[in-house]
Amino acid sequence: MSEGNGFAGWKSRRRRANVDGGRMHRHEVKVSPEEEAQLLALAEKHRVTIPRLLIEAALNEDSESPSERRDQFMQLSNLQRLIGSVANNINQIARHANSTGEVPPDAAPAIAHARSVIIRIDRQLADMAGR
């Protein structure tokens, strides 16, 4: 079974995909109770197993891990949904202004909200470019 190129299962996949022939090597790592608590917290934060967390961290030290890419994808999806609703609000304001010749009183807060969304998108893109 492989994860493939698509995003099917990207939300719920905690374990790594199986590989043909299986994984032949096994490594045992002993940790203190404090380290175990930290590993559990990080694995839960990234919604992966501890072995997957350790392997991603060790093998992808110079680049982002699949968990980080998934988190970025989710953040961008949320921003996409948000910008859609903001664009709809601005469109309704413009339609009202064009039909009545008056700018509605809620136009200024809606435009300010649109600006804040654009700033969030710019920050997200800058964060992604810096990685």
Secondary structure, 3 states (H helix, E strand, C coil): CCCCCCCCCCCCCCCCCCCCCCCCCCCCCCCCHHHHHHHHHHHHHHCCCHHHHHHHHHHCCCCCCHHHHHHHHHHHHHHHHHHHHHHHHHHHHHHHHHHHCCCCCCHHHHHHHHHHHHHHHHHHHHHHHHC
